Amino acid sequence: MAKRPEVAVLAITVQDGQALLVQRKNPPDAGLWGFPGGRVEFGETLQDAATRELLEETGIAAEAGTVIGHLENIKEGFHYLLFGVLCTKPTGRPVANDDALQAEWVDIEEIESGQRPLSEHVASTCRAAEKLMAQT
């Protein structure tokens, strides 16, 4: 059977100049900080997958809405098509769970400064999310 890319979501949650990030436990981005997310299950919408993954990895509940972009993550042994889904109205305190080592609200200025090892496009995605939220 031929290998195929896997569809996955990133739950993009920003508020008050901060973004909700997790430090990944597993490859392909083990040790890096990025948005909570994971594979889309059969029959699941992107929004349903984003809210499920957000809750599983951080304990945060939110409303998933607009798809704000997509990325490809191709690394040895992995090929993901990642769809960023804007999540709003978060409730709860972040607690790392599932495949997250840590989960916390991080100042977007800190993200942009490069103080943490980040997955690709985290800083630019934060600013895109803030811009989109300001338009609504």
N, C-alpha and C positions, 0 to 999 in steps of 0.2 A: 504494500500500500504506500502511495506517495505521501510524503510529509507535506503539510499545508500550514500556512500561517494561522495563528489562533487569534480570535477576536477578544479584546479585553477593554475594560473601562478604567478611567482614572476619575475618582470623585474629587472634583476641584471645589474646595470649600475655603472661601476667604471672607473675612469680616474685620472691621476696625483695624486695617493695616496689617493683619496677620493671616497666615495660611495654615491650615491643618495638614501637617506632614507626618509621615511615618519613616522610621529607619527600617529598611528591608532586611529580613533574616535570610532569605533564600535568593539564589541566582534567578535572573541574570543580573540584578542590581544589588546583590547582598552587600550590606554595610552602607549603602547610599541612602540619602534622604529624598523622599518624593511623595507624591500624592497616594493616598490609599487607593487600592484598586485590585483588579484581577479579572479572571476569565468570565465571559458572558456564557451563561448556561443555556442549553437548548430551550427555546420557547420563552426566554426572558428578554425583555426590552433593555436597551442601554440604560434607561433610567432606573429600572428595577435592579439591574446588576450593580449600578453605582450606589444605590441606597443600601443594598445588601452588603456589598464589600466594605463600605464606610462603617456600617454597624459592626461587621465581623472583626475588622482590624482595629477599630478605635473605640467602639461603644457609643459613638455619636450617631444620633438619628438626625436626618435632614430631608428636605424636599429636593429631589433631583428634577432638573428641567432641561435647559438648552444644552445641546452639544456644541461645545465652543472650539472644537478643532480635533485633529487627529495626528498621530505620530506613528512611525514604524520603529520598532526596536528589534534590530537584527544583530544578534551576537551568536557566538559559537553554540550550536545546539538549540537556539531559540529564535523564533520569528513571531512577534506580536504586532497586530494592528490595534493601536490604542486610541480609544475615543475619549476625549475629555468631556465630562458632564458636569455642568455647574450645579452645585448643591447649595441650597440656601436654608435659612432658618434652622441652623444647627442647635441641638439641645443635648445637654450632658457634658461630662468632663472626659477628655481623651484618656483612654487606658489601652496600652498596647496589648494586642491579642492576635490570634491566628498566626500569620507569617510576619508580623511587625515586632521588632525588638523594642522600639520606643514609639510613642505617639504624643505629639504636642503641638500647640499653637506656636508658630514662629513668626517673628516680625519680618515683613517682606523686605525691609531694608537690610536685615541680617542675611536673608536669602540672597539678595543681590550682591552683597559684599563678598560672597564666596567663603564665609567662615566655616561652612559645613560641606562635607562631600555630598554633592547632589546628583540625582539622575538628570539626564539631559532635559533642557527646556523648562525647568521648574520656575525659574525667575520670570522668564518672559510670559509663561502661562499665568502666573499670579497677576501680573499687570494687565494681561488681556481680560482676565476674569473681573478685576476691579473696574476696568473700563466698561465692560458689558453691564455690570451691576449698576454703575452710575447712570447708564442710559435708560434703565427701567424704572 
